[in-house]
């Protein structure tokens, strides 16, 4: 079932493709589904599934999704524990991101009527690598924006020491009086330093839910965001990448990347450096991200 996506009038330009909401059953034992945003002709086969970064949500990438929807059919999920998805998100006992990868495999299996491109940013990109390494049959290629991909040497140096990202996520403020207050608190600070205001507003749109007392609360609980950071080294991303059977195009934002390319790059993998981008390349360079995705869909899907 789909329902219209509520957007502020100032956020939706006339030339942008309309967005739709749906909840998709991915076979989770809880009986809960995965909330997604879709853009493009629903009668067209799905061209792209796009997975977001840790702590954020599909609506954060609204401008990218709308632009892609002018020519392609794209689906962007709220990953487990994020946005409007109600799938259980229990941090106890987690050690890796295989739960996110399994969810992406299940979603692709559910929506694909032909091979499609799996794309992702940060956590979403790393989870796409893990999903593809299992040999998911409906993938024709991966497009990754600064996927979290640490080298074994870097993980060995970390030695299990407390991560500043983990501790910072745990301390993250969970409630604000209004969404406007959250935007004002984030704009130009921390992870949002380089983000345009419209993208911060797009994140906050689904990044908070209304509480009964009139305040708003994070839809990604700080403890779940921290758990995802804690699990970042729970799998060997280099080994996973070497087992991906389809073409891979990975972007690195060189101004603070979280992607460490392997010393020997597999022949099916291309790393592209964006010298003027940080880890948040899709937020900073949305039009460039759209152009890359369109180009790879054209190359791999024809």
C-alpha positions in Angstrom: 0.0 0.0 0.0 1.3 3.5 -0.8 0.2 6.9 0.6 1.1 10.4 -0.5 4.4 11.7 1.1 3.7 14.8 3.2 6.2 17.5 2.2 6.4 21.2 3.0 5.3 23.1 -0.1 8.6 25.0 -0.1 10.5 21.7 -0.3 9.0 20.3 -3.5 10.0 21.9 -6.8 7.6 21.5 -9.7 10.1 19.6 -11.9 10.8 16.9 -9.3 9.2 13.5 -9.5 6.6 12.9 -6.8 7.5 10.5 -3.9 5.5 7.7 -2.6 5.5 5.8 0.7 5.0 2.1 1.2 5.6 -0.6 3.8 7.1 -3.7 2.3 6.9 -7.2 3.9 10.4 -8.6 3.8 9.5 -11.7 5.7 10.8 -10.7 9.1 9.6 -13.0 12.0 8.2 -10.0 13.8 5.6 -9.5 11.1 6.7 -5.9 10.7 7.6 -4.5 7.4 10.2 -2.1 6.0 9.2 1.5 5.3 10.4 2.8 2.0 10.2 5.9 -0.2 9.8 5.3 -3.9 10.1 7.7 -6.9 9.5 7.1 -10.6 7.0 5.2 -12.6 5.6 2.3 -10.4 4.8 0.4 -13.6 8.5 0.4 -14.5 10.8 -2.3 -13.1 12.8 -1.1 -10.1 16.2 0.3 -11.3 17.8 1.3 -8.0 17.5 0.4 -4.4 19.3 3.0 -2.3 20.3 2.5 1.4 21.1 5.4 3.7 23.8 6.1 6.3 23.8 5.2 10.0 21.5 7.5 12.1 19.7 9.0 9.1 16.8 7.8 6.9 15.6 7.6 3.3 14.0 11.0 3.3 17.4 12.6 4.0 18.2 11.9 0.3 14.8 13.3 -1.0 16.4 15.5 -3.6 18.5 12.7 -5.1 15.5 10.3 -5.1 13.3 12.9 -6.7 15.8 13.7 -9.4 16.4 10.0 -10.1 12.6 9.5 -10.3 12.4 11.7 -13.4 13.8 8.8 -15.5 14.2 5.8 -13.2 12.3 3.8 -10.7 14.1 4.0 -7.3 13.2 2.6 -3.9 14.9 3.8 -0.7 14.3 2.0 2.6 14.5 3.1 6.1 16.9 0.6 7.5 16.0 -1.4 10.6 16.0 1.0 13.6 15.7 4.1 11.4 13.1 6.4 10.2 9.6 5.0 9.9 10.6 1.3 9.8 9.1 -0.7 12.7 11.3 -3.7 12.4 12.8 -4.7 15.8 16.1 -3.0 16.6 17.6 -4.6 19.7 21.3 -3.8 20.1 21.9 -6.6 22.6 24.2 -9.3 21.2 24.9 -7.6 17.9 28.5 -7.8 16.5 28.2 -6.9 12.8 25.9 -5.5 10.1 24.7 -8.7 8.7 21.2 -7.9 9.9 21.1 -4.9 7.7 22.6 -6.9 4.8 19.9 -9.6 5.2 17.2 -6.9 5.2 18.6 -5.5 2.0 18.8 -8.9 0.3 15.2 -9.6 1.4 14.0 -6.2 0.0 15.8 -6.7 -3.3 14.3 -10.2 -3.6 10.8 -8.7 -2.9 10.9 -5.8 -5.3 13.2 -6.9 -8.2 11.6 -8.2 -11.4 14.9 -8.0 -13.2 18.5 -7.3 -12.0 18.9 -3.9 -10.4 21.5 -1.6 -9.0 22.0 -1.6 -5.3 23.4 1.7 -4.0 24.2 2.9 -0.5 26.0 5.5 1.6 28.2 4.8 4.5 26.5 2.0 6.6 24.2 1.5 3.6 27.1 1.0 1.3 28.9 -1.4 3.5 25.7 -3.4 4.1 25.2 -3.5 0.3 28.7 -5.1 0.0 27.8 -7.7 2.5 24.5 -8.4 0.8 26.1 -8.7 -2.6 28.9 -10.9 -1.3 26.4 -13.6 -0.6 25.7 -13.8 -4.4 22.3 -12.1 -4.4 21.1 -13.1 -7.9 19.1 -9.9 -8.8 22.0 -7.4 -8.6 23.7 -6.1 -11.7 26.0 -3.7 -9.9 26.8 -1.7 -6.7 27.2 2.1 -6.5 28.7 3.0 -3.1 29.2 6.5 -1.6 32.0 6.4 1.0 31.1 3.0 2.3 32.4 2.3 5.8 35.2 0.0 4.8 38.1 -0.3 7.2 41.3 -2.1 6.5 42.3 -5.1 8.8 45.4 -3.1 9.9 43.2 -0.1 11.0 40.9 -2.4 12.9 43.9 -4.1 14.6 45.2 -0.7 15.7 41.8 0.2 17.1 42.2 -2.8 19.5 38.7 -2.5 20.9 39.3 0.9 22.3 36.1 3.0 23.0 35.1 4.8 19.7 34.4 8.5 19.9 31.5 7.9 17.4 30.0 5.3 19.7 30.3 7.5 22.8 29.0 10.5 20.8 26.0 8.7 19.6 25.1 7.6 23.1 25.1 11.2 24.3 23.1 12.5 21.3 20.2 14.6 22.3 17.0 12.6 21.6 14.2 15.2 21.9 13.5 18.7 20.8 10.5 21.0 21.2 9.9 21.1 17.5 11.6 20.0 14.2 12.5 23.6 13.6 14.5 23.6 16.8 16.3 20.4 15.7 17.2 22.0 12.4 18.5 25.1 14.1 20.6 23.0 16.5 22.1 20.9 13.7 22.7 23.4 10.9 26.4 24.1 10.3 27.6 21.9 13.2 29.1 18.5 13.7 28.3 16.0 11.0 26.0 18.6 9.4 28.7 21.2 8.9 28.8 21.0 5.1 25.2 20.1 4.5 22.8 22.6 2.7 19.9 23.7 4.9 17.4 21.9 2.7 19.1 18.5 3.2 19.2 19.0 7.0 15.5 19.8 6.8 14.9 16.6 4.8 16.7 14.5 7.4 14.8 16.0 10.3 11.5 15.4 8.4 11.6 11.7 9.1 14.5 11.8 11.6 12.0 12.8 14.3 8.5 11.5 15.4 5.9 13.4 17.3 5.6 12.6 21.0 2.2 12.8 22.9 3.4 15.8 24.8 4.0 17.8 21.6 7.8 17.4 21.5 9.6 15.5 18.8 11.9 12.5 19.3 14.6 10.8 17.2 13.3 7.9 15.2 16.8 6.3 15.3 17.4 5.8 19.0 20.9 6.9 20.2 21.5 3.4 21.5 20.8 1.9 18.1 23.0 4.5 16.3 25.8 3.7 18.8 25.3 -0.1 18.2 25.8 0.4 14.5 29.0 2.3 15.1 30.2 -0.4 17.6 29.6 -3.1 15.0 31.5 -1.3 12.2 34.5 -3.7 12.5 32.4 -6.8 12.9 33.2 -8.1 9.4 36.1 -8.0 7.0 35.0 -5.5 4.4 37.9 -6.3 2.2 37.1 -10.0 2.1 33.4 -9.2 1.5 34.3 -6.9 -1.4 36.5 -9.6 -3.0 33.6 -11.9 -3.1 31.1 -9.5 -4.8 30.4 -11.0 -8.2 29.0 -7.9 -9.9 30.6 -4.6 -10.9 31.2 -2.1 -8.1 31.8 1.6 -8.4 32.8 3.2 -5.0 33.1 6.9 -4.4 35.6 8.2 -1.7 35.2 11.7 -0.3 38.8 12.5 0.3 38.1 15.3 2.9 37.6 12.8 5.7 36.7 9.5 4.1 35.7 6.3 5.9 36.7 4.2 2.9 40.1 2.4 2.8 40.6 0.8 -0.5 42.3 -2.6 -0.5 46.0 -2.8 -1.6 44.9 -5.0 -4.5 41.7 -3.9 -6.0 39.5 -6.6 -7.6 39.1 -6.2 -11.4 35.4 -5.6 -11.1 35.8 -2.8 -8.6 36.5 0.9 -9.3 37.3 3.5 -6.6 36.7 7.1 -7.6 37.9 10.0 -5.4 35.9 13.2 -5.1 38.5 15.6 -3.9 36.0 18.3 -2.8 33.8 15.9 -0.8 33.7 14.5 2.7 32.2 11.3 4.0 28.9 13.1 3.4 29.4 13.3 -0.4 25.7 12.7 -1.4 24.6 15.5 0.9 27.2 17.9 -0.5 27.1 16.9 -4.1 23.6 15.6 -4.8 23.6 16.4 -8.5 26.9 14.6 -9.0 25.5 11.6 -7.1 22.4 11.6 -9.4 24.6 11.7 -12.5 26.7 8.8 -11.4 23.7 6.7 -10.6 22.1 7.5 -13.9 25.3 6.7 -15.7 25.8 3.3 -14.0 22.1 2.3 -14.5 22.6 3.1 -18.2 25.8 1.2 -18.4 24.7 -1.9 -16.5 21.0 -2.1 -17.3 21.0 -0.6 -20.8 
